[in-house]
Amino acid sequence: MATQTAKEKRKLNGEAGASGNGDRARTGSGPRSGDNKVLLVSHEITRLLEASRDGRLTERGRPDQFDGVYREMVEGINSMLDAILLPSAKATASSRKSPVGRSTN
């Protein structure tokens, strides 16, 4: 799922033709435009969950595809992933540098 189809890209950008809402999805002026934005963020979060399940732990959300609070949500998820995964990666790298069976003192 590393590459996106043109329709998926339009959908993430809220462009016409992605959801059948035409300009309402892009401008956010429709009565359900908030629902559409939540749905798009939900799809991005699902993409990250699938990536983590597949072992692609360096995958991050794409905040540049969202505005306002939705951008902040994706940036927050990325920060959370970094806070959880970076210490683990550093510990793994450190243990690989230590010779097996030798004290590091």
C-alpha positions in Angstrom: 0.0 0.0 0.0 3.0 2.2 -0.5 1.7 3.8 -3.7 -1.6 5.5 -3.9 -4.0 5.6 -6.8 -5.0 9.0 -8.2 -8.5 8.5 -6.6 -6.9 7.9 -3.2 -4.8 11.0 -3.5 -7.8 13.1 -4.5 -9.7 11.6 -1.6 -7.0 12.5 0.9 -6.8 16.0 -0.6 -10.6 16.3 -0.5 -10.8 17.0 -4.2 -13.7 16.6 -6.5 -14.4 13.1 -7.8 -13.1 11.5 -4.7 -16.3 11.3 -2.7 -18.9 12.5 -5.2 -19.4 15.7 -3.2 -17.7 17.9 -5.9 -16.5 21.3 -4.6 -18.1 20.7 -1.1 -15.4 18.3 -0.2 -12.6 20.6 -1.2 -13.9 23.8 0.2 -15.5 22.4 3.3 -18.7 24.4 2.7 -21.1 21.4 2.6 -23.3 20.5 5.5 -21.3 17.2 6.0 -17.9 18.5 5.2 -16.7 17.9 8.8 -17.7 14.3 8.4 -15.7 14.0 5.2 -12.6 15.5 7.0 -12.9 13.0 9.9 -13.3 10.2 7.4 -10.1 11.3 5.6 -8.1 11.4 8.8 -9.6 8.1 9.8 -8.3 6.6 6.5 -4.8 8.0 7.2 -4.8 6.5 10.7 -5.9 3.2 9.3 -3.1 3.4 6.8 -0.6 3.8 9.7 -2.1 0.9 11.6 -1.8 -1.3 8.6 1.8 -0.2 8.1 2.7 -1.0 11.7 1.0 -4.4 11.5 3.1 -5.1 8.4 6.3 -4.2 10.3 6.8 -0.8 8.5 7.5 1.0 11.7 9.1 4.0 10.0 5.9 4.9 8.2 4.4 8.2 9.3 1.3 10.2 8.6 1.2 12.9 6.0 0.1 16.0 7.8 0.7 18.2 4.7 -2.5 16.7 3.3 -4.6 18.2 6.0 -5.4 21.6 7.6 -6.1 22.9 11.0 -6.9 20.4 13.8 -6.7 17.5 11.4 -3.1 18.4 10.6 -2.4 18.7 14.3 -3.9 15.2 14.9 -1.7 13.6 12.3 1.4 15.5 13.6 0.5 14.3 17.1 0.3 10.7 16.0 3.7 11.0 14.3 5.2 12.5 17.5 3.7 9.7 19.5 5.1 7.1 17.2 8.5 8.7 17.4 8.4 8.8 21.2 7.5 5.1 21.4 9.7 3.8 18.6 12.9 5.9 18.6 14.1 4.8 22.1 13.5 1.2 21.1 15.5 1.7 17.9 18.3 3.4 19.8 18.4 0.5 22.3 18.6 -2.0 19.5 21.4 -0.1 17.8 23.3 0.1 21.0 23.0 -3.6 21.8 24.3 -4.4 18.3 27.5 -2.3 19.0 28.2 -4.2 22.3 30.3 -7.3 21.8 28.5 -10.4 22.7 29.7 -12.0 26.0 31.8 -9.0 27.0 31.0 -6.5 29.6 30.5 -2.9 28.5 32.1 -1.5 31.7 
